[in-house]
Amino acid sequence: MFKKIFKLPPSSYAFIKADGLKIQKYWDIQPKIRQKTQRSRAKIEQELISRFESSVAKRLIADVPIGVFLSGGIDSSAVVAVMSKLLGENIKTYSVGFKSPWLSELKYAKFVADTFKTDHHEVLITPADFVNNLENIIWFRDIPLSEPADVPVYILSRLASEKVKVVLSGEGGDEVFGGYYKYFLESYTKYIRALPNPLRTLFLNSASHLPFKFIKIKHYIRVALVQNDLERAFSWFSSMADESLDKILNDDFLRSIIIPKEITGDLHLLGYSGAEALSYLDLKYWLPDNLLERADRLTMANSLELRAPFMDRDLIEFSFSLPQSMKAKWLSTKILLKQAMGQLLPKKIIYRKKVGFSIPVNHWFRKELKDWIGEIIFSSQCKQRGLFNSKAIEKIFDNHISGAEDNWKFLWTIINFELWFDKFFNDGNTKANSSAPGLFERP
């Protein structure tokens, strides 16, 4: 984000020598670890359990109290199950959710807590929590927040820090054991791209007119039609298409921060392709640049250390030694993990419908947070910065408030950019550095 400020790539370290800074990678997930195996399914499942238990045990080594973030999903529940096996009852578990009528996983977390007799704690997030904490969270992250989930993570960390100094979490389970639908959908995208150009255009135009409730289908079609493999890989998790950003950014600002379309490298990194390449790229970019960074910064902001057993090197290499079809295929995800965890968890948790951590910001932006949003995005400071198209923002805001469109992602993006600029460049003279596309320099 800032000129001349960089961070090390994952699994790398730096040497400072007389001739400058040298970066050295110390580990990667090599495709050569894949071996033909005659092991039975039962033995593979047992090996997974054994490696996972070993990973959890290593992360329980501490001379301070330890707890666990419990969502009620299979990943964090598996961590609780193993911790209970190793430590006994009364493990401190922490969950976050929302008051009814909003969907929440709290009932599943409570079920797991009751099953393993933990010392369970919950916190409910309100609209006021966003107003009261967002600026501090942006300060700790050093960047505009891409997702509202930062707020619950920060508040849950604050609660946990009152009683423990280390927490374990289920971060990484989806990426390592095939927890995303994209891992099997990717193989079908080639059929859509193989259609004649008129049909591809028809697909795209038809998708753009679908109601909001079909947003996942719209996203799938848009991603499937991306020809470049690397660009398509990163498009699966993109919040908005490039053309959507064009709507809200000021033309002059947009031209000054042209971001390269491709990241250096090739999708088939180290020989991976298809779904395995997606999983590999998630481990290299999505986790370290988003989920793990968020977890680390927001827990440490509350003097809390987070440890993620699914990020164990031996466990990752074990997973990558197995065929992708054992993890995700035919509308099924985490196949092997679910079967293996049948030894530790109730079926009610393993095979329940995934709720996901969905924060009702679209509703809150129309009701409780409407005035707060307006004060930020229509402020004189925001207009003076010249980053956004004021007329476009007014239309986006009005259409969201009226219910004509669901524009919470646009509004979230604008709010965070504005608060970030105000926090780091509070004299209002921030400028895009045209010599370093996509970066900003402080006056």
Secondary structure, DSSP 8 states (H G I E B T S, - for coil): -BTT-----TTEEEEEETTEEEEEE-----GGG-------HHHHHHHHHHHHHHHHHHTT--SS-EEEE--SSHHHHHHHHHHHHHH-S--EEEEEE--TTS--SHHHHHHHHHHTT-EEEEEE--HHHHHHHHHHHHHHHSS--S-TTHHHHHHHHHHHTTT-SEEE--TTHHHHTT-STHHHHGGGHHHHHTS-HHHHHHHHHHHHTS-GGGHHHHHHHHHHT--SHHHHHHHTT-SS-HHHHHHHB-HHHHHHT---SS-SS-TTGGG--HHHHHHHHIIIIIIIIIIHHHHHHHHHTTT-EEE-GGG-HHHHHHHHTS-GGGT-BTTB-SHHHHHHHTTTS-HHHHSS-------THHHHHHTTTHHHHHHHHTSHHHHHHT-B-HHHHHHHHHHHHHTSS--HHHHHHHHHHHHHHHHH-TTS--EE-TTSTT-EE--
